[in-house]
Amino acid sequence: PTPTPTPTPTPTPTPTPTPTPTPTPTPTPPPVPTTGYTPMGVGGGGAMSGVSISPYANLWFVGTDMGTLFKSTDLGSSWTPVNHYQAVFNSDLNKAVSVGFDADGVTVFHAAAGINPRRSSDAGNTFSNISMGLATNELIKYWHSDSSNANVMYAGTTTGLLKSSDKGSTWSRITGITEAAVGTFIDQNSPTKRIYHATKTKVLFSDNGGASFATYYSPATAIRQFAGGSDISGVTLALTDSDGPNACTWVYSYLNDWGQNSIDQTVASCGYVWVNKNNVGFIKNAQTAGDHLKMAENDSTTIYTTGGKAWIRQYGTKVNVSHDKGGSWTLKLNQIDYDVAPFAPWPSTKLEYSAVALDIGWYDSGYESFAINQKNSNMVAGSGLFFMFSTLNGGDNWLAPFTKFAGTGTPTKGANWKSTGLEMTTVYKTKFHPNNPSLLYAAMADVSGVVSEDHGASFRITKVSYNSIYDYAFDPNDDLVVFAAAGAYHDFPNDWHANVVTGEGALFKSINRGRSWTRITPQDATYNRQFLSVGYDAMNDIIYGGTQEVGIISSADRGLSWSSNNAGLPAGNKIIPQIEIDPHTGNAYALLTGDAPSFTNQASTGVYFLDVQNHATSWVLLRGTVNYPPGADAGMKVWYYPTSFAIDFNTTAGANTIYLTDYENHGNWLMTGVWKTTNNGGTWNRVKQVTHATQVKIDPRDSNKIYVAAYHELDGTWGDGGELHSKDGGTTWFRNANPPLQANARGVTLDPSDPAKILYSYLGGGMLYGPNLNQ
């Protein structure tokens, strides 16, 4: 046979990219994760960062300061949490890193707070560790993909630039770059596919695939952001300088109103935009910028800037856009306008409103993260401490992808909303009304609380005058009546929030299902306290309140007058996280936890009983012998910090059986867990080691079925936790590993209408409703 000559390939012309049309996402029903757990809530109200938009699929990510990475596969219309065992987010939002996307459309990269890099080959469902050779204290700042070569990824770090040529399996350090990365741009239309890379002191370029870099531009001031875009009309580079004193001169006129520190912070995060068109040199623009500067790689004309989150007057929420390479700029978003009286939000015709915005307020000061679709300049998104907004049409209209209006017409304050799955607020506990299972209340941080009148299908915010509602109590005979315990400090009992606190708070009463509230405790030095618990004895018309400092108060005249109700409790500070009323007798039970941080009352903590039925006036501690946990280290003490208890009030025998959980926070290593007594507190035994348990429940249909919610160290180095349950009264235990949120379970509630369903609540994760595995 005649040898086949070696073919001579025809040179491929430089492509002229076609602008990507703005996608129109198909309306999506509320998400149901593959595990069967449906998120509930109104969305928003918590800090988000690391917003990420894939240029190769309809795949988005965003993280929360409470540790969860959320994923959307429909351009933000619906969200599901990534399982905590696969990936988490970090609470240090200053080090937050957006997810990176490989050009194959399915490989993604994640590094929470810039460390412990992980890679997913299935669009973020599962992740595995990768080794990148990071130096000590070196952090990843961003990922950047080569859109024309799916094998190539870059990672900008605090000390350089790394490159992978095999989709992240191995990484090499680009020599000669030792400064912190500011931004990277690849000109896909350049004959050499030129790479531009910016540090704080210079812009570099490479025409050999990153093998070597040379200096392209050295500015007089530090570079804060860098971006670039290229298309048929040429290449545009943009950067922001650090000339805040001149760029943000407007701030000085507000010195008397805001103070020097706020002025200094604004100036420090401000600078001018500089633009380089077709390599003719950088020219200073009149436009100023704060924290973010963005361009799509295939669009040389469109540039986005934002304000800075440290800027005063919430100017940090401003988004300006240029469509002529910086020649002119248009304000496309300003969440709340301080320059009009009264302050006004961006028009609802251009910005999708939410329950948090309407009922709580427009409190974001800027964007913790701001992202652009690398190949579609119409698509950007920004996230802050309360909200996330996205646009699919270049900023003409902004969506609130964390929520969905459940009503008709124009959204208003007090309206009903549905979850899109992006739930990042803390829900301390949930309660159904005892005689109306359609009525569900959630006690929450930051937004007070929410209530559903349709069994969780939709919710509305129920707001008191304090940050957190910790508990509710009901009138079983009137489902319009609800009581709330509230305070100004959130996140009890986490860390220092477990301590005794002289904080403001009150008990409230509503006669319209939380649409409005009346303060029923006096606003004076005695009763203006943080309240953690509330109980209502409907038989005797007595209201009880538990504080985070001065114990229990009560009122026998519907809140007209109050008195201390601490007889039988120890002297000193008293924290009462839970109060329960026996609906058959009116007898009251209250939990006294440790007086952190001193922990002087360890011998007196536990469940206290008030025999109202027999006219008792003094509480009795139901703590006889607390047996030392088998296998525990010697020399420890028990019950430094109880957190919850559960009693079965359905039978007389059930009332003698009490479960209690406690919380490790005083060096009592592996001494905490689930405790049980079957003789009304005469003898207690630990039936399960749990390190940070926060709530225990008994199934009212079967008192042998026990449920516990607890925080959990995912690596297993710090005891047990998670969503736990027992079928046999605590003899054996199982963990429900199906909900994607595994580290931050805070509460558990049984569905009174469906024994096959359960409702979990979470620290920074909202609520998940789904299968009850304890069947």
C-alpha positions in Angstrom: 0.0 0.0 0.0 1.0 3.6 -0.7 2.0 5.4 2.6 -0.6 8.0 3.6 1.1 11.4 3.8 1.1 13.2 7.0 -1.8 15.7 6.8 -1.0 19.4 7.0 -3.7 21.0 9.3 -5.5 24.1 8.0 -4.9 27.0 10.4 -8.0 27.8 12.3 -9.0 31.4 12.1 -9.3 33.4 15.2 -12.9 33.0 16.3 -15.3 35.9 16.5 -17.5 35.0 19.5 -21.2 35.4 19.2 -22.8 37.2 22.1 -24.6 34.7 24.4 -28.3 35.5 24.5 -29.8 36.1 27.9 -31.3 32.8 29.0 -34.9 32.7 30.2 -35.1 30.1 33.0 -38.1 27.9 33.1 -40.2 28.4 36.3 -39.3 25.8 38.8 -41.4 24.4 41.6 -40.0 24.6 45.2 -36.9 22.3 45.2 -37.2 18.7 46.6 -33.6 17.4 47.1 -32.9 13.8 46.1 -33.0 12.9 49.8 -36.6 13.9 50.0 -36.2 16.9 52.3 -37.9 20.1 51.3 -36.6 23.5 52.5 -39.1 25.8 54.2 -39.0 29.5 55.0 -39.1 32.9 53.3 -35.4 33.0 52.3 -32.8 35.7 52.9 -31.9 37.4 56.1 -28.4 35.8 56.4 -24.9 36.4 55.2 -23.9 35.0 51.8 -20.7 35.1 49.9 -18.7 33.3 47.2 -21.5 33.7 44.7 -20.5 31.8 41.6 -21.9 31.6 38.0 -20.8 28.9 35.6 -20.2 30.1 32.0 -20.6 26.5 30.8 -23.9 25.4 32.4 -26.9 26.7 34.3 -24.9 26.0 37.5 -24.6 28.5 40.3 -23.2 28.3 43.9 -23.3 30.6 46.9 -22.1 30.0 50.4 -23.2 31.2 53.8 -21.4 32.3 56.9 -23.0 29.5 58.9 -21.1 26.9 56.9 -23.3 25.7 54.0 -22.6 25.8 50.2 -25.8 26.0 48.2 -26.1 24.9 44.6 -28.6 25.8 41.8 -28.9 24.1 38.4 -31.4 26.5 37.0 -29.8 29.9 37.1 -30.8 30.6 40.7 -34.5 29.7 40.5 -34.1 26.9 43.0 -31.4 25.8 45.4 -30.3 22.7 47.3 -27.6 22.6 50.0 -24.5 20.6 49.1 -24.2 17.8 51.6 -21.9 18.9 54.5 -19.9 15.7 54.1 -19.0 16.8 50.6 -18.3 20.5 51.0 -18.8 23.3 53.6 -18.4 27.1 53.6 -16.4 29.1 56.1 -17.8 31.8 58.4 -14.8 34.1 57.6 -16.4 35.9 54.6 -13.3 38.1 54.2 -11.6 35.0 52.9 -14.5 33.6 50.9 -13.7 32.2 47.5 -16.2 31.7 44.7 -16.5 28.2 43.2 -14.4 27.7 40.0 -15.8 26.1 36.9 -13.8 24.0 34.4 -14.7 24.4 30.7 -16.1 20.9 30.5 -19.2 22.1 32.3 -19.2 19.5 35.1 -15.8 19.9 37.0 -15.9 22.5 39.7 -13.4 23.6 42.3 -14.0 24.8 45.9 -11.8 26.1 48.7 -13.6 27.2 51.8 -11.8 30.3 53.1 -9.1 29.7 50.6 -7.8 26.4 52.1 -8.4 22.7 51.8 -9.1 22.8 48.1 -11.6 20.2 46.7 -12.7 19.2 43.3 -16.0 17.8 42.0 -16.4 15.9 38.8 -20.2 15.8 38.9 -21.2 19.5 39.0 -20.9 19.8 42.8 -22.7 16.7 44.0 -19.6 15.1 45.5 -16.2 16.5 46.2 -12.8 15.0 46.9 -9.6 16.6 48.2 -6.9 17.8 45.8 -3.3 18.6 46.5 -2.1 21.9 45.1 1.2 22.4 47.0 0.0 25.5 48.8 2.7 27.1 51.0 2.1 27.6 54.7 -0.5 30.3 55.2 -1.1 30.6 51.4 -4.7 31.1 50.6 -6.6 30.6 47.3 -8.3 33.9 46.3 -10.0 32.8 43.0 -10.2 30.2 40.3 -10.0 31.1 36.6 -10.7 28.7 33.7 -9.4 28.6 30.2 -12.7 28.6 28.3 -11.1 27.1 25.1 -9.2 24.3 26.9 -11.0 22.2 29.5 -7.8 20.8 30.8 -6.4 24.1 32.0 -7.3 25.9 35.2 -5.7 28.7 37.1 -5.8 29.6 40.8 -4.8 33.0 42.1 -3.4 32.9 45.6 -2.1 35.3 48.2 1.4 34.6 47.1 1.2 33.8 43.4 -0.5 32.0 40.5 -1.0 28.2 40.1 -1.8 26.3 37.0 -3.2 22.9 36.2 -3.1 21.2 32.8 -5.1 18.1 33.7 -8.4 19.5 35.1 -7.0 20.0 38.6 -5.4 16.6 39.2 -2.0 18.2 39.5 -0.8 21.8 39.9 2.4 23.7 39.3 3.4 27.1 40.5 4.1 29.7 37.9 7.6 31.0 38.5 8.4 34.7 38.9 5.0 35.6 40.5 5.3 36.0 44.2 2.7 38.7 45.0 -1.0 38.2 45.9 -3.2 37.7 42.8 -5.7 40.4 42.0 -7.2 39.1 38.8 -6.5 37.0 35.7 -7.9 37.4 32.1 -7.2 35.2 29.0 -7.7 36.9 25.6 -9.1 34.1 23.7 -9.0 36.2 20.5 -5.3 36.9 20.7 -3.1 34.9 18.3 -1.1 33.8 21.3 -4.0 33.5 23.6 -2.4 36.1 25.8 -2.8 35.8 29.6 -3.0 39.0 31.6 -2.4 38.7 35.3 -2.6 41.5 37.9 -1.0 41.8 41.3 -1.2 44.8 43.6 1.8 46.4 42.0 1.7 45.5 38.3 -0.1 43.9 35.4 1.8 41.1 33.8 1.3 39.2 30.5 2.3 35.9 29.0 2.2 34.8 25.4 3.4 31.3 26.0 0.7 29.7 28.0 1.9 31.0 31.3 5.4 29.6 31.0 6.8 33.0 31.7 5.4 36.5 32.4 6.6 40.0 31.7 5.5 43.3 33.1 2.8 45.0 31.0 2.0 48.0 33.3 3.1 49.4 36.6 0.7 51.9 38.1 1.5 54.6 40.6 -0.9 53.3 43.2 -1.9 49.8 44.3 -4.2 47.8 42.1 -7.3 46.7 43.9 -9.3 44.9 41.1 -8.6 43.8 37.5 -10.7 42.5 34.7 -10.6 42.2 30.9 -12.7 41.4 27.8 -12.1 40.8 24.2 -14.3 40.5 21.1 -14.4 41.7 17.5 -14.0 45.3 18.5 -10.8 44.7 20.3 -9.5 44.1 23.8 -10.3 46.1 26.9 -8.5 45.9 30.3 -9.8 47.6 33.4 -8.4 48.1 36.9 -9.2 50.1 40.0 -6.6 52.1 41.9 -6.3 52.9 45.6 -6.6 56.7 45.3 -9.6 56.8 47.7 -8.8 60.2 49.2 -9.5 61.8 45.7 -11.9 59.3 44.3 -14.4 59.5 47.2 -14.2 63.1 48.2 -18.0 63.1 48.6 -17.6 61.3 51.9 -15.9 64.2 53.7 -19.1 66.2 54.0 -20.6 63.5 56.2 -17.9 63.6 58.9 -20.1 65.0 61.6 -22.9 62.5 60.9 -20.8 59.3 60.5 -17.5 60.0 62.3 -13.9 59.7 61.3 -13.7 55.9 61.4 -16.5 55.5 58.9 -14.9 58.2 56.6 -11.6 56.4 56.7 -13.1 53.0 55.9 -14.9 54.5 52.9 -11.8 56.1 51.6 -9.7 52.9 52.1 -12.1 50.9 49.9 -12.4 53.4 47.1 -10.5 54.3 43.9 -10.8 55.3 40.3 -11.4 53.0 37.4 -8.6 52.9 34.7 -9.3 51.6 31.2 -7.0 50.4 28.5 -8.5 50.1 25.1 -6.7 48.0 22.5 -3.3 48.3 24.3 -3.0 52.1 23.9 -2.4 52.4 27.7 -4.4 52.8 30.8 -6.3 56.0 31.2 -8.0 57.2 34.4 -11.7 57.2 34.3 -14.0 59.5 36.2 -15.9 56.5 37.5 -15.1 55.3 41.0 -15.4 51.8 42.4 -15.4 50.1 45.7 -15.1 46.3 46.2 -15.8 44.9 42.8 -14.9 45.3 39.1 -16.2 42.8 36.6 -16.1 42.0 32.9 -17.0 39.0 30.7 -14.0 37.7 28.8 -15.9 37.8 25.4 -17.2 41.4 25.8 -14.8 44.3 25.5 -17.5 47.0 26.0 -19.3 46.1 29.2 -17.8 46.9 32.6 -19.5 46.6 36.0 -18.4 48.4 39.2 -19.9 48.3 42.7 -19.5 50.4 45.8 -17.8 49.2 48.9 -19.5 47.5 51.8 -17.6 49.8 54.1 -19.0 52.9 52.3 -21.4 55.0 54.3 -25.0 55.6 53.4 -25.3 52.1 51.9 -23.7 53.4 48.8 -21.9 50.1 48.7 -25.0 48.6 47.1 -24.6 50.7 44.0 -23.9 48.9 40.8 -22.8 51.0 37.8 -22.5 49.7 34.3 -20.7 50.9 31.2 -21.5 49.6 27.7 -18.9 51.7 25.9 -15.6 50.7 27.5 -16.0 53.2 30.3 -17.0 56.1 28.1 -20.3 56.5 30.1 -21.8 54.9 33.1 -25.3 54.1 34.2 -26.5 53.4 37.8 -28.3 50.0 37.5 -28.9 49.3 41.2 -28.9 51.1 44.5 -30.8 49.0 47.0 -31.8 51.9 49.3 -31.5 55.5 48.3 -30.2 57.7 51.1 -30.4 60.8 49.0 -34.1 61.1 49.1 -36.4 61.7 52.1 -37.7 59.3 53.2 -35.1 56.7 52.1 -36.5 54.7 49.2 -35.6 51.3 47.8 -34.8 50.7 44.2 -38.1 50.6 42.3 -40.0 47.3 42.5 -40.3 47.4 38.7 -36.6 46.9 38.5 -35.8 45.0 41.7 -37.6 41.9 43.1 -38.6 42.6 46.7 -38.7 40.0 49.5 -40.1 39.3 52.9 -36.9 40.3 54.6 -36.7 43.6 52.7 -40.3 44.6 53.3 -40.8 43.3 56.9 -37.3 43.7 58.3 -35.5 46.3 56.2 -32.9 47.0 53.5 -29.9 46.5 55.7 -27.2 45.4 53.2 -24.4 47.9 53.0 -22.6 46.3 50.0 -21.6 43.0 48.4 -19.6 40.4 50.1 -19.2 38.8 46.7 -20.1 39.8 43.2 -19.8 37.5 40.1 -20.2 37.7 36.4 -20.7 34.9 33.9 -17.3 34.7 32.3 -18.9 34.3 28.8 -22.2 36.3 29.2 -21.9 39.9 30.4 -25.7 40.1 30.9 -25.5 37.8 33.8 -24.2 38.9 37.2 -25.1 38.4 40.8 -24.1 39.9 44.1 -24.6 38.7 47.7 -24.4 40.5 51.0 -25.3 40.1 54.7 -29.1 39.9 54.1 -29.7 39.6 50.3 -28.6 38.1 47.1 -29.6 39.8 43.8 -29.0 38.6 40.2 -29.7 40.0 36.8 -30.0 38.1 33.5 -30.4 41.3 31.4 -27.4 43.4 32.2 -28.9 45.1 35.3 -32.1 46.3 33.9 -34.0 44.0 36.2 -32.8 42.3 39.4 -34.1 39.1 40.9 -34.1 38.0 44.5 -33.3 34.3 43.9 -33.6 33.4 47.6 -37.4 33.8 47.7 -40.6 33.4 45.8 -43.7 35.5 46.4 -46.6 33.2 47.3 -49.4 35.7 46.7 -50.9 37.6 43.8 -50.5 41.2 42.9 -47.8 43.4 44.4 -45.8 42.0 47.4 -46.5 43.9 50.6 -45.4 43.8 54.2 -46.9 40.8 55.9 -47.3 38.8 52.7 -46.7 35.1 52.3 -43.6 33.7 50.6 -42.2 30.4 49.6 -38.6 29.1 49.8 -36.5 28.6 46.8 -34.2 26.4 48.9 -31.7 29.2 49.8 -32.3 29.2 53.5 -29.4 30.6 55.6 -31.1 32.0 58.8 -31.0 30.3 62.1 -34.3 28.6 63.2 -34.0 27.9 67.0 -37.1 25.8 67.2 -40.4 25.1 65.5 -43.9 24.5 67.0 -47.2 23.5 65.6 -50.3 24.8 67.4 -51.6 21.9 69.5 -55.1 22.0 68.0 -54.4 23.4 64.6 -51.7 21.4 62.7 -51.9 23.9 59.8 -50.5 26.6 62.0 -46.7 26.4 62.3 -44.4 28.9 64.0 -40.6 29.1 63.7 -38.5 31.0 66.3 -35.5 32.6 64.5 -32.5 34.8 64.7 -32.2 38.2 62.9 -35.7 38.2 61.4 -37.6 37.4 64.7 -39.7 34.5 63.3 -42.0 33.2 60.6 -45.5 31.6 60.7 -47.3 29.4 58.3 -51.0 29.0 58.1 -50.9 26.3 55.5 -48.8 23.6 57.1 -45.5 25.0 55.8 -46.5 25.5 52.2 -45.8 29.3 52.6 -44.7 31.6 55.4 -44.9 35.2 56.4 -42.5 37.0 58.8 -43.8 37.7 62.3 -41.7 40.4 63.8 -41.3 41.7 67.3 -39.0 44.6 68.3 -36.0 42.4 69.0 -33.5 40.4 66.9 -34.6 37.0 68.0 -37.7 35.1 69.0 -36.5 32.1 71.0 -39.8 30.4 71.9 -43.6 30.4 71.5 -46.5 29.3 73.6 -50.1 28.8 72.6 -53.6 29.1 73.9 -54.9 25.7 73.0 -58.5 27.0 73.0 -57.8 29.9 70.6 -55.4 29.5 67.7 -55.4 33.3 67.2 -53.4 33.7 70.4 -49.7 33.2 70.6 -47.0 34.2 73.1 -43.4 34.9 72.2 -40.1 35.1 74.2 -37.6 37.4 72.5 -34.3 39.2 73.0 -31.7 41.4 71.4 -28.9 38.8 71.4 -29.0 36.0 68.9 -27.4 32.5 68.8 -27.9 31.2 72.3 -26.2 28.8 73.4 -23.3 29.0 70.9 -19.9 30.0 72.3 -20.1 33.2 74.4 -23.8 33.5 73.7 -24.3 30.8 76.3 -23.3 33.3 79.0 -25.5 35.1 81.4 -26.5 38.4 79.7 -28.1 41.6 80.9 -29.7 42.2 77.5 -32.9 43.8 76.4 -35.9 41.6 75.6 -39.5 40.9 76.5 -42.5 38.6 76.4 -45.0 39.4 73.7 -48.6 38.4 73.0 -50.5 38.4 69.7 -54.2 37.9 69.2 -53.9 37.6 65.4 -51.4 34.8 64.7 -48.4 37.1 64.9 -49.5 39.8 62.5 -49.0 42.3 65.3 -47.6 42.0 68.8 -48.1 43.6 72.2 -45.4 43.8 74.7 -46.7 42.3 77.9 -43.6 42.6 80.2 -42.6 46.1 81.5 -39.8 47.9 79.8 -38.0 48.7 83.0 -34.7 47.6 84.7 -36.4 44.6 86.3 -38.2 43.0 83.3 -36.4 44.4 80.3 -34.4 41.2 79.9 -33.5 38.7 77.2 -36.2 35.9 77.3 -35.4 32.4 76.1 -38.6 30.6 77.0 -42.3 31.1 77.5 -45.1 28.9 78.8 -48.8 29.3 79.1 -51.0 27.5 81.5 -54.4 27.7 79.9 -56.1 25.9 82.8 -55.1 28.6 85.3 -54.4 31.4 82.9 -50.8 31.8 84.0 -48.0 33.0 81.8 -44.4 32.0 82.6 -41.2 33.5 81.1 -37.7 32.3 81.3 -34.8 34.7 81.1 -31.1 34.5 80.4 -30.1 36.1 83.7 -32.8 36.5 86.4 -34.7 33.2 86.2 -38.4 32.8 85.9 -41.2 35.4 86.1 -44.9 34.8 85.9 -48.2 36.6 85.6 -51.6 35.4 86.8 -53.6 38.3 85.3 -52.9 38.0 81.6 -49.7 40.1 81.7 -51.0 43.1 83.6 -48.6 42.5 86.5 -45.5 40.3 86.9 -43.5 38.9 89.7 -40.4 36.8 90.2 -41.1 33.1 90.4 -37.8 31.7 91.6 -38.7 30.0 94.9 -36.8 26.8 95.1 -34.2 27.8 92.5 -30.6 28.5 93.6 -29.4 32.0 94.3 -27.4 33.9 91.7 -27.8 34.2 88.0 -30.3 31.9 86.4 -30.7 31.0 82.7 -34.0 29.3 81.8 -33.9 27.9 78.2 -37.2 25.9 78.4 -40.5 25.9 80.1 -43.2 23.3 79.5 -46.8 23.1 80.9 -48.6 19.8 81.5 -51.9 20.5 79.5 -53.8 18.1 81.7 -52.9 19.5 85.1 -51.3 22.9 84.6 -48.2 21.8 86.3 -45.1 23.6 85.2 -41.6 22.3 84.3 -38.6 24.6 83.8 -35.0 23.9 82.8 -32.2 25.7 84.7 -28.9 25.6 82.9 -25.4 26.6 83.9 -24.6 30.2 84.9 -21.9 30.5 82.3 -19.2 31.7 82.2 -18.7 31.1 86.0 -20.5 27.7 86.1 -21.0 28.0 89.9 -24.4 26.3 89.9 -23.4 22.9 88.4 -24.9 20.9 91.3 -28.3 22.6 90.9 -28.9 22.5 87.2 -31.7 20.4 85.6 -35.4 20.2 85.4 -37.5 21.9 88.0 -41.1 21.0 88.8 -43.9 23.3 90.1 -46.9 21.4 91.4 -49.6 23.9 90.4 -52.3 21.3 90.7 -51.6 21.1 94.4 -51.1 24.8 94.9 -47.3 24.6 95.3 -45.4 27.8 95.3 -41.8 26.5 95.2 -40.0 24.7 92.4 -38.5 21.3 93.1 -35.4 20.0 91.4 -36.0 16.6 89.7 -32.4 15.5 90.2 -31.7 12.7 92.5 -28.7 10.5 91.5 -27.1 11.3 88.1 -25.0 8.3 87.4 -21.6 8.8 86.0 -21.4 7.9 82.3 -19.8 4.5 81.7 -16.4 4.8 80.0 -16.1 8.6 80.6 -12.8 10.0 81.9 -12.6 10.2 85.7 -12.7 13.4 87.6 -15.4 15.2 85.5 -18.7 16.6 86.6 -22.1 16.3 84.9 -24.7 18.7 83.7 -22.7 21.9 83.5 -25.0 23.1 80.7 -28.4 21.4 80.1 -30.1 22.6 76.9 -33.5 20.9 76.6 -35.8 18.3 78.1 -38.8 16.3 77.0 -41.7 14.8 78.9 -44.6 12.6 77.7 -47.7 14.2 79.1 -50.0 11.7 77.5 -49.9 9.2 80.5 -49.2 9.3 84.2 -46.3 6.9 83.7 -45.1 9.1 80.8 -44.8 12.1 83.0 -42.4 10.2 85.2 -40.1 9.6 82.2 -38.0 12.6 81.3 -35.2 13.0 78.7 -32.6 15.8 79.1 -29.8 17.0 76.8 -26.7 18.9 77.8 -24.0 20.8 76.0 -20.2 20.5 76.2 -18.8 24.0 76.8 -16.8 23.8 80.1 -14.1 21.4 79.3 -16.2 18.4 80.3 -14.8 16.3 77.5 -17.4 13.7 76.2 -19.5 14.0 79.4 -22.6 15.3 77.7 -25.4 13.7 75.8 -29.0 12.4 76.2 -30.1 11.5 79.7 -33.1 9.6 80.9 -35.1 9.1 84.1 -38.0 6.8 84.5 -38.8 7.7 88.1 -39.5 11.4 87.9 -35.8 12.4 88.3 -34.9 10.0 91.1 -32.2 8.4 89.0 -30.7 9.6 85.7 -28.6 7.6 83.3 -26.9 8.8 80.1 -28.3 6.8 77.2 -26.3 8.4 74.4 -23.1 10.5 74.2 -23.8 13.7 72.2 -21.5 16.6 72.4 -23.6 19.6 71.5 -27.2 18.6 71.7 -29.7 21.4 71.5 -33.2 19.7 71.5 -34.8 16.4 72.4 -38.4 15.4 71.6 -40.6 12.4 72.4 -43.0 11.1 69.7 -46.5 11.8 71.1 -47.7 8.7 69.3 -45.1 6.4 70.7 -43.1 7.3 73.8 -40.3 4.9 72.9 -39.4 7.0 69.8 -37.0 9.7 70.8 -35.4 12.4 68.6 -32.4 14.6 69.2 -31.0 17.6 67.2 -27.3 18.4 67.8 -24.4 20.1 66.2 -21.9 17.7 64.8 -18.2 17.7 64.1 -18.1 16.2 60.6 -14.6 14.6 61.0 -15.8 12.6 64.0 -13.1 14.0 66.3 -15.5 15.5 68.9 -18.1 13.1 69.9 -21.5 12.4 68.4 -24.2 14.6 67.0 -26.5 15.3 64.1 -30.1 14.3 63.5 -30.4 11.3 65.9 -33.3 9.0 66.8 -34.1 6.0 68.9 -36.9 3.5 68.5 -36.6 1.9 71.9 -36.5 4.6 74.5 -32.8 5.4 74.0 -31.3 1.9 74.2 -30.1 2.1 70.6 -29.6 5.1 68.4 -29.4 5.9 64.7 -28.3 9.0 62.7 -30.4 10.3 59.9 -27.7 10.9 57.3 -30.1 11.8 54.5 -30.6 15.6 55.1 -27.8 17.5 53.4 -27.3 19.6 56.5 -25.4 17.4 58.8 -23.3 19.7 61.0 -25.8 22.3 62.3 -29.0 20.6 63.4 -30.7 22.8 66.0 -34.3 21.6 66.5 -36.6 18.7 65.6 -40.4 18.6 65.5 -42.8 15.8 64.6 -45.5 16.5 62.1 -48.8 16.2 64.0 -50.7 15.4 60.8 -48.3 12.8 59.3 -46.2 10.4 61.5 -44.1 9.7 58.4 -42.8 13.3 58.3 -40.4 15.3 60.4 -39.2 18.9 60.5 -35.6 19.8 61.3 -34.4 23.3 62.0 -30.8 24.5 61.7 -28.2 27.0 62.8 -27.9 29.1 59.7 -29.8 26.6 57.6 -33.5 27.3 57.9 -35.8 24.3 58.0 -36.0 20.9 56.1 -39.1 18.9 56.0 -39.1 15.3 55.0 -39.2 11.6 55.8 -39.2 10.5 59.4 -36.9 7.5 59.4 -37.8 6.5 63.0 -40.7 4.3 61.8 
